[in-house]
Amino acid sequence: MAPSIGLNLRVTGHCNQGGRKYMEDVFSVAYQQTDDEMDLEYAFFGIFDGHGGKEAAVFAKEHLMDNIVKHQNFWSENDDLVLKAIREGFLKTQNDMWADLPNWTKTSSGLPSTAGTTASIAFIRRGKIFVGHAGDSGIVLGEQDESNPDVWNYQALTKDHKPEDEVELARIEAAGGKVVNKSGVPRVVWNRPKLGHTGPVRRSTPVDEIPFLAVARALGDLWSYNSKTDIFVVSPDPDLHVYTIDISKQRCLILGTDGAWNVLSAEQAVNSVRAAEKNNERHMLEGGTGAGAHQWQNPSKKLVDLAVERWRVCKLRADNTSVVVVMLDPPGPPRAQVLRRQRDAA
C-alpha cells in the first residue's frame, strides 16, 4: 500500500484582528499518525471566518473534522466516498449547531444568535488533497514552474460563494430566499421577526426583510432556515474536490480568509510564500543569528502583514485576516538536511 501521506509537511499559521472590534477568525491544524508511527494517516487544515459572533467558527473548528473522520466512508480507498464523508460531516456539523444554539450569545434585541462561519478545509491523504468549501475564504496551491524553478504558479482550489453569483442566486431563490443590494453589496435577506416580537417564531410571525449576509453558503446562520421549504437559504452544502499531489512541482498550500483574498491575488500570495521560502533556505544553509544572517520568516505572518498593509494603503479598515501555509516537501530527510548535503557536495 502506498504511504498515507507520502511527503513531508511544514506548517505555519497567523491571525490578525485588523481594525475590527472582535476576532472571529479561527484555524485548525491536526494530524493522525499511522499505527506504526512511520507516516500519517492524514493531515487536516481548516480555516473559518466567523460573522455575527465567533460561536459558529469555534464550533466548526472543534467539531467539523471529527464529524468527517468518524464517518466510515472517510477511510475508503474510493475518492468519491471520501468526498461524500466530507459532505456528510459538514451537514452533521450544521445539524449539531441547532442543539448548541441556546449556548450562543443572543442578538442585541434578544433573538437567537445569527452567528455563522465560512469553512474551507483540506485533508492530505494517500497523496491527494481532499477539499470541502463553503463561503468566501479560499485555498490556493502553489506550483513550481517546470521550465523555471524560480517561478511559482498558482491554482485556485476553491471558488467564492457570493449571493450575486448566477448559480447561487438561483439556488437562494429556489429555497425561498431573496438577495437585495445594500450600499452596493448584494446580501442574502434575513426575514427578521419585527422588533418587539416575543415567543417562538412561527410562519405567521410578522417579519422585516433585512439585507443581511454577503455570503451565499456557510455553516451556522440558522436564521436562514426556511421552514416552508425545509432548506437553509444560506446553504451549508460544501463544494467538494480532490486533487492528486505532484510532489515534483507542487510546493505549498495556502488557506486564507477573505481578509487576505480581498486585497491579495493568488499570484501575490504564492510569490510571497516563494520569497519567504527562498529566504528560509538561505537561513537553513547559513545558520547563525548575526546581523548579516538571513532571519527565518514565517510565511503565514508575512502574508497577513502584507494584507494588512494593503488594507492601510487602500485607506480601508482591515478585516480579520488569517492564513495557514503548508509547505509540501518530498518524502525523506528534512529539507534543511537535504540543502546542507547539496551545499557540501557542491
C-alpha positions, 0 to 999 in steps of 0.5 A, a space after each residue: 500500500 502506498 504511504 498515507 501521506 507520502 511527503 513531508 509537511 511544514 506548517 505555519 499559521 497567523 491571525 490578525 484582528 485588523 481594525 475590527 472590534 472582535 476576532 472571529 477568525 479561527 484555524 485548525 491544524 491536526 494530524 493522525 499518525 499511522 499505527 506504526 508511527 512511520 507516516 500519517 494517516 492524514 493531515 487536516 487544515 481548516 480555516 473559518 471566518 466567523 460573522 455575527 459572533 465567533 460561536 459558529 467558527 469555534 464550533 466548526 473548528 472543534 467539531 467539523 473534522 471529527 464529524 468527517 473522520 468518524 464517518 466510515 466512508 472517510 477511510 475508503 480507498 474510493 475518492 468519491 466516498 471520501 468526498 461524500 464523508 466530507 459532505 456528510 460531516 459538514 451537514 452533521 456539523 450544521 445539524 449539531 449547531 441547532 442543539 448548541 444554539 441556546 449556548 450562543 450569545 443572543 442578538 442585541 434585541 434578544 433573538 437567537 444568535 445569527 452567528 455563522 462561519 465560512 469553512 474551507 478545509 483540506 485533508 492530505 491523504 494517500 497523496 491527494 488533497 481532499 477539499 470541502 468549501 463553503 463561503 468566501 475564504 479560499 485555498 490556493 496551491 502553489 506550483 513550481 514552474 517546470 521550465 523555471 524553478 524560480 517561478 511559482 504558479 498558482 491554482 485556485 482550489 476553491 471558488 467564492 460563494 457570493 449571493 450575486 453569483 448566477 448559480 447561487 442566486 438561483 439556488 437562494 431563490 429556489 429555497 425561498 430566499 431573496 438577495 437585495 443590494 445594500 450600499 452596493 453589496 448584494 446580501 442574502 435577506 434575513 426575514 427578521 421577526 419585527 422588533 418587539 416580537 416575543 415567543 417562538 417564531 412561527 410562519 405567521 410571525 410578522 417579519 422585516 426583510 433585512 439585507 443581511 449576509 454577503 455570503 451565499 453558503 456557510 455553516 451556522 446562520 440558522 436564521 436562514 432556515 426556511 421552514 416552508 421549504 425545509 432548506 437553509 437559504 444560506 446553504 451549508 452544502 460544501 463544494 467538494 474536490 480532490 486533487 492528486 499531489 505532484 510532489 515534483 512541482 507542487 510546493 505549498 498550500 495556502 488557506 486564507 480568509 477573505 481578509 487576505 483574498 480581498 486585497 491579495 491575488 493568488 499570484 501575490 500570495 504564492 510569490 510571497 510564500 516563494 520569497 519567504 521560502 527562498 529566504 528560509 533556505 538561505 537561513 537553513 544553509 547559513 545558520 547563525 543569528 548575526 546581523 548579516 544572517 538571513 532571519 527565518 520568516 514565517 510565511 503565514 505572518 508575512 502574508 497577513 502583514 502584507 494584507 494588512 498593509 494593503 488594507 492601510 494603503 487602500 485607506 480601508 479598515 482591515 478585516 480579520 485576516 488569517 492564513 495557514 501555509 503548508 509547505 509540501 516537501 518530498 518524502 525523506 530527510 528534512 529539507 534543511 538536511 537535504 540543502 546542507 548535503 547539496 551545499 557540501 557536495 557542491 
